[in-house]
Amino acid sequence: MSLVVVGSMALDSIETPSGKVEEALGGSATYFSVAANLYHEVNLVGVVGEDFPQEHIDFLRSRGIGLAGLERASGRTFRWVGRYAYDLNMAETLQTQLNVFATFHPQLPPEYRNCDYVFLANIDPELQLEVLRQVRSPKLVALDSMNYWIRHKRDALTEALSAVDIVLMNQAEVRQYVGTLSLVRAAREILALGPQALVVKRGEYGASLFTPGDCFFSPAYPCEEVRDPTGAGDSFAGGFMGYLARAGELTEGAMRCAVVHGSIIASFTVEDFSLNRLKEITWEEIEGRYQDFRRFTRFEGKDV
Amino acid sequence: MSLVVVGSMALDSIETPSGKVEEALGGSATYFSVAANLYHEVNLVGVVGEDFPQEHIDFLRSRGIGLAGLERASGRTFRWVGRYAYDLNMAETLQTQLNVFATFHPQLPPEYRNCDYVFLANIDPELQLEVLRQVRSPKLVALDSMNYWIRHKRDALTEALSAVDIVLMNQAEVRQYVGTLSLVRAAREILALGPQALVVKRGEYGASLFTPGDCFFSPAYPCEEVRDPTGAGDSFAGGFMGYLARAGELTEGAMRCAVVHGSIIASFTVEDFSLNRLKEITWEEIEGRYQDFRRFTRFEGKDV
């Protein structure tokens, strides 16, 4: 029942209307694994440079996150410098220093190759395909992607989309990939490639789940303040996959709850910079927001 | 139990990526009353010019919409010319010809002054206050507004917001009025003025209802294609108020269902230009989408 994530480890420098941080812990695999680890054991496959602070490694290890697939390469760690203005749905990238990530080819340790759950975070779809060739017969593979790969590696991305069970993407990217304004039509075309489900991430508006012939909408949790949206999507994916691995079933019902749990985890992530809030979540808080989500979405009409 | 709407009657010329129409029937009071009339009898207070086509009057009358408060003034009817690009959430106004609407002062016929339900569509808040002085003791008054009045008639708008029971506004306008990015905080401040509920319209993302200490989120119906978003907000309001008048209660539960019915009606409106689709809605279709909304929002988790 093991869960493996392959993605980036980064040092992020971020400015938002609420403040800023320099070289804070970040990266898709980092956010994902800390989030998923709340629900289920998780193994991280990624790369850091020689300059990656030992305290972050110690933190991940203290959580019980499997680090056998974490490579320390010579050179500097991947860095991202970004800024958000008042539209917190939109990051402005000021700098991307790939560093050791530029030549990263994920190698799964032999003991990970029989894993049941795989999350391919947003990396080059050619690398996502490399990972797929290394796993034997996972129960569930999900992937995330982004506009850059839609534009520059469309064929590899299509191959990857066709090979996985669940696709997670932003709403704008779903529309961009298919080339239509109609989300319904875009979802149908992506599902036609093979995945059994498409999760559309909609930032402050929540997330939706499209399966053949059905759909589900979850709002985002109404946070009092959003300080830094970085990592929201990756920690959403962590909550989503972690919940599914824990539930051990892939029914429509389980996927719907997984979307809600993804939304819950993302709602904590954005309340502070880096993984600051995510690190502190308790089970009581998750349970509290789960009950809130039920209350926020319930309606019961008398017939009219 | 009568329901009165005060708002605009217009001839709209609209272009969207799906096509265009010239001088088609439009206006907030028009969309509202045709929508609300699906649920409850409704009386329209507004003004048209000498050039307003008789066929539109005949259509409204054929629906049983009360027209005792419809004034025909000398001059031309209000006209709006607008365009939507691929972001259908954002109208670009090319021309506004107020014409007879410029000097409109709504006069409620004596028999409307005892009405129970009043909807003040998006007009000058000073006119909204004039209407409020003409009604005796309505059970429920709701209003809509827009960015223009927030900027140019802020004090009158604040007075109007303080005098009504329910406020309906777009998300951006809610934030703009309060001057905060936090929707939660903005809702709290608007409710502190006096209204018992705030309905936040979020376009393709649905709508949310804020009441003191609680909130509710409804998605938008996933339409296969949106041809023209004009009138979505006003027909939402019509479905919302029409449902409440029919239900005859103002509980949290009734308001939640009213938000869902508003969303259903808006989802039909946007499927075609002008009131073309709205005119054809059947009860079976409303009931069908209501069941869809229940299916699209239901989740039932096993405890984790």
Interface residues (C-beta under 8 A of the other chain):
Chain A: P17 Y39 Y86 L88 L181 S182 L183 V184 R185 R202 E204 Y205 G206 S208 D214 C215 F216 F217 S218 P219 P222 C223 E224 E225 V226 Y243 R246 A247 G253 R256 C257 V259 V260 H261 Y290 R294 R295 F296 T297 R298 F299 E300 G301 K302 V304
Chain B: P17 Y39 Y86 L88 L181 S182 L183 V184 R185 R202 E204 Y205 G206 S208 D214 C215 F216 F217 S218 P219 P222 C223 E224 E225 V226 Y243 R246 A247 G253 R256 C257 V259 V260 H261 Y290 F293 R294 R295 F296 T297 R298 F299 E300 G301 K302 V304
